[in-house]
Amino acid sequence: MRETAVMTVRERMTTDVAPIRVDATLVEAAHEMRASGAGALPVLDQDGRGCAGILTERDIVIRVLAEEREPRATIARDVATLRPVTCGPDDDLNAALDLMQQHEIQHLPVVEAGEVVGVISLADLAFGRPDETRAGFEPGR
C-alpha cells in the first residue's frame, strides 16, 4: 500500500508579504496589500518580530470605510484582529484548513520560532499555489 505525502503549509503559503507595524496607518497597509497582492497582512508586535495580529481587506472595508473612519488617521492596532489564530510552516495543510473552518477565518499568519514567515489563505489552498505565483498577479502593480 502506497502512502500519500502530507502537504505542508510551507508548500502553499505566501511568503512575499511584508508584515506591518501595529502603528502603521491603514493607507500604509493598503499600499502593502497592493504591492504584495495579499488580502491580509500580519501585524507585528511592539518588538517587531512576533505576530500581534492580522489585518484583512475586510477589516479595512467593514471597520474603517463602512464606519466612515479616516484611513490616514486609523492605525492597524485599532481594526486588526489581535492575538490571531496562527499556524506553523510545517503544519499539515488539512490542519490549517480545519483551523480556518473552526474559527471561520480566511487567513492564517504562519509563524516559525516566534517570527512571522508568511500567510496562508483559503485562496492559497483553492488555487494550489501561493499568491505570488498565480497567473496574472504582478507584484507592485
N, C-alpha and C positions, 0 to 999 in steps of 0.2 A: 504494500500500500504506500502510495506517494504522499509525502507531507506537503501541504501548501505553505509557501513562505508567508510570514506575517509581515505586512507592510507597516512601516512606522510613520509617525508624524513627520520626521525629518525628510522623508521622501516626497512629501506633498506640501509642506509648509512654505509660506512666502518668507523669504529672508531679506528681500530688498525693501524693507520698511524701516524707516528711522523712527525710533520711539521719540516721543515729545516730553518736554518737561511739564511738571504739574502746573507751572505758572505760564505756560505758553498760551497765547491768545487763540481763539478759535479760528481766526483768519490764518495764523501761522499753521495751525493744524490742518486746515483745509488745503493750504498750499502744499503741505507734505503729502496729504492724501492724493492730490492731483499728480504730484511728481512721481509717487511710487505706484499709483494705480490701485492702492489699497482702500478698502472700505472701512478699515478700523486701524487705529494706532495704539500701541501700548503707551501708557503714561508712566514715566519713570518716577521713582520715589525721590525724596529730597536729596539723597546721596547720588542720584543719577545713575544707579545701577539696577536696583530691583524694580519689580513691576508693582506700581501703586494702583494702577487702574487700566481701563481700556476706554477709548473714545471712538465711537462709531459715527458714520454718516447720519444714522437715525437719531443719535443723541443730539447732533447739531440741528437737525430739522425740527425735532419734537421739543427739545428742551431750550432751544435758542430762538430759532426763527418763528416757530408757532407761538412762543411766549413773547415775541417781539423784544427780545434782549438785544443789546448791541454786541455783535460778534467781536469787534475790536477791543471791547472792554470786558468781555467774558473770558475767563480762563478755563483751561481743561479741568482743573480740580472741581469747578463749580457744576459741571454737567457730565463728567465721565462716570462710569461705573467703577467705584473704588473697591479695592480688595476683590478683584475678579477671580473667577474660576480660571485656572491655568492648567497646562499640561507640559510634559517634557518631550524633547525631540525623539526619544527612543520609545515613547509610548506607542502602543498599538493603535492604528487608525480607528478601529472599531471602538476602542475605549474613549478616544477623543469624540467620536460621533455620539456615543452614549452620554458623555458629559454635556454636549450641546443639547441633546434631546431632553435630558433630565432637568437642565436649568433654563431651557427654552431660549438659547442664545445661538448666534450665528458665527461668532468669532472667539477663538481662544488664544491668549498670549502664550507663546512657547518659551519656557524658562528652563535654563540649564545652569547648575551651580549658582543659583541666585541671580543670574543675569538674563535679560530678555535676548533671545536669539532669533525670534520670528513670530509669526502669527499664522494660525491655520483657521480656515473658514469653511463653511458649508460649500462654497463655490470651489475651493481647492479640492474638496472631496468629490464634488459632482463632475468637475472638468478633468480630474485626474492629474492635474499638474498645478504648480503654483502660479499666482497672478502674473509674475514677470515672464513666464514662458507661454502665456496664452496668445493665440493668434490675434493680431490687431492691436495688442497693447504696446504702446510705445512710452517708456518712462520719460518723464519730463514734458510731455505734450499736454 
